[in-house]
């Protein structure tokens, strides 16, 4: 009787990849909200848009569209700590707004220290030979991307 060829053993299982994530980063200001999103792998944050704040309902409608389109699972909000690490009046206003957004969109919210993100965003615009004062909505969008990128990077750090 002829020998049958040996069946190869199955390959070893692949290492588990980190869970896919869809998050929106928000840089909340009095006049505008910068919005950033990430790729599903959670590696790269990109500025998406800037919402000109008119009313809470209008702001929510724009965010609701982005949440549905991108299948968002979490909101990452930059919290403007004071330079000494305390929460001042502006930070408390951001928290209040973020909690309302979280409730309206039924999404969890996570905060990240956003000190100096607008300064970093302005520097990036200057490097691209653009005036930050003429591109305020770009500053907000880039700051949101920096906030979200910080959060994504912290998630990957063991």
URWOKA-V904135 format. One record per pair of residues at least 6 apart in sequence whose C-alpha atoms are under 6 Angstrom apart, sorted by sequence separation. I is the first residue (numbers start at 1). J is the second residue. If there is no record, write none. Layout:
i j
I J
I J
This chain:
i j
27 33
38 44
81 87
102 108
27 34
38 45
26 34
37 45
26 35
37 46
25 35
36 46
122 132
25 36
36 47
80 91
24 36
36 48
79 91
24 37
35 48
23 37
35 49
35 50
34 50
33 50
122 139
22 40
33 51
121 139
21 40
32 51
20 40
32 52
20 41
21 42
32 53
121 142
31 53
121 143
118 143
117 143
74 107
76 109
78 111
79 112
74 108
75 109
76 110
77 111
78 112
79 113
80 114
74 109
76 111
78 113
79 114
80 115
78 114
23 72
22 72
23 73
22 73
23 74
24 75
25 76
26 77
27 78
23 75
24 76
25 77
78 147
50 137
50 141
49 141
47 141
47 142
47 145
46 145
45 145
45 148
45 149
34 140
35 141
34 141
36 144
35 144
36 145
34 144
27 144
26 144
25 144
25 148
